[in-house]
Amino acid sequence: MSDREEATSFVIEQRDKIEIYTGDKGHVVLKQDSYTGEESVIWIHPDDVAAVIRYLEAARTEAYEIRKQGAGDA
């Protein structure tokens, strides 16, 4: 395989759509439909949104480290 062919080869990950909206009871709602058609819904009280964001940011940092380690193993 030539260098050009290797440079244009890549993997596109499946990422399911996440819908975020305000529910009629005043909660922040996260909804995601999986490729299997199953629906996941999370209702978050507005007072908890800032804490959830902090936890998500920490989890993102950890997830990138895990992905980085996994890429090094390949």
N, C-alpha and C positions, 0 to 999 in steps of 0.2 A: 504494500500500500504506500502511495507517495505521501510526502509531507502535507501536500494540499488536501488530500483526502482525509488524513488524520485531523487536520485543523477544522474541517467542516463537519466532523462527526461529533455528536453530542446527544445526551439523553434529556428529554423533557419530562419532568415529573408531573404526575397527575395532581392537580390541586382543585379540590372541590370548592365551589363558590360558598362564601360565608356572607349571610345577610345580617346586617345590624340595623335595628330600628327601635323606636320607643313604643312600648306596648300601651294598650288603652288603660292599664291600671297604673301607669307611671314607672314602669321598670324598663331598663335597657335590655333588649332581647337579642341574643345571638342565635341564628338558625343556620343549619347546614344540612343539605340533602347529600347523601353519599351516592356513589355510583350504583349501589344496590337498591336505591330508592328509599332507604331508611332515613328518617328525619331526626336530627338531634336539635333540641332547643334548650337554651340556658337563659333564665331570667335573673338579672342582677339588679339589686336595689341601688338607686342612684348614689346613696352614701358609700357604697362599696366599689364604685367604678375606679376611683383613684388607686385603691389597694390592688384591684385585679390588674390594672395596667402595670403597676410595679412588679407584681408576680410574673406577669407575662414577659416583661422585659428581662427579668432574671432568668426565666425559663428559656428565652430566646438565646441569651448568652451561652447557657449550658448546652442547648441544642446545637449551636454552631460549633462548640468545642467537640461535641460527640461526632458531628459530621466531619469535622476536620481530622479527628483521629481515625475515623473509618476510611477516609480518603487516603490516609497515609498507609493503611494496611493493604490497600489494593495494589 
